[in-house]
C-alpha cells in the first residue's frame, strides 16, 4: 500500500465477505483488502506443503489480447517466443521498458479458438499492484487493430499443494490430465472455468479463473474437500520465497533488467538471436558480459531473519547491494533472503555481509530454489 492509500480507497475482492466469515485477518495489499492469515502463517505454510491450500488472487489482472498478428504485437513488447507457443500452452514473460527495465512479469497463454472467454488470441495474467499501468502501456503500444479486454468480472483462485489435483479433480473431472504450464476450458455447475496447472508457490497446483459471482460457491465447495484450507498472503509469500520466485515491486522493478534479475530463461532462443524487443541491445550485452548486480539467494547465519531493505555491505561498511525479500523459511528451518549483490559476488558459497538496523549479519549465497519445485511436467504423468 502506498502512503496515500487508506482503507477508504481500497477495493474489495469478490470473496471479501467469505474471507472475513472464515476468520481471515484482512490487510491492505495492492489496493485491495486481502487476507494475510487465518490460523497462522507457519500452520498455513506447512498445510500447503503437505496437502492443498486455497489462495485468493483475484486482485491480479486478467486480460485477453486478440486481433491480427497478435503474436508479433506482443513480441514487440516482450522477449518471449509467442509465435511458437501452441494452443493451451503458457509462457512466463516480462513487459519491458525501452531501456530494458522490467515493467511487470506475467503469464501468457495461447487460447484455442473455442474457449470460455469467447476470444481467440492470448489470456494474460498480470500483477495486481501494476495492472492498470500495464493496461495503459499495452493500449498505448498495441495497434488499434488489437483488442485488449480487461476481465474485471472474473475472480482468480489458486489451489496449491501435493493434494490439489485430488481435491480439484472431484469437482472438475479432467483437470489432472493437464501438465505444468498448460491450461484449458472446463465447467462447474454450468459456469465456464479456465484452469491452468500453474501457480507461484513452487508446489504442484492450479489457477482457476471463474465468474466473480460463482467464486464464493466454488471456494466453499473446494474447502469442503478434506485436503483444502484457505491460506493467506503471509504463507503465500514464505512459499514463493522458498521457491526462489521473485515478487514484482520487491525483487523486480523498472530499474532491473532480466539479466540482473537472473531471469535470462525468459529470453526465448529465437528472440535472443533476432532481438526486436525493448532494451534488446542492453539486455543481450549483459547476457554476454554480465550486469552490474545479480539477484541471488542467501541463507542467513543464526535465527534472525533479514528483511527487505537491509543493505549488502563490504567489510568497510560500504553499501554494495540490497535485500529485496527476506524471512524465516519454515520448510528448511532457517532465515533466507533474496538480494542484489555485485556480479562478482554472486557465486553460490560466497560469504556476504548484511546490515539491518545497525546490526551486521553473515550470509552465504545459495542456489535457488531453496526448496525444490514439485511441478508435474509433461511426460512425467
Helices and strands as residue ranges (DSSP letters): G 7-9, E 11-12, H 16-21, E 25-29, E 32-37, H 41-50, E 52-56, E 61-66, H 70-75, E 90-96, E 102-111, E 121-126, G 128-130, H 131-141, E 147-150, E 154-160, H 164-171, G 175-177, E 183-188, E 191-196, E 205-211, G 212-214, H 215-223, E 228-230, H 233-242, G 264-266, H 269-274, H 280-289, E 293-300, E 311-313, E 319-329, E 334-342, G 343-345, E 351-356, E 359-366
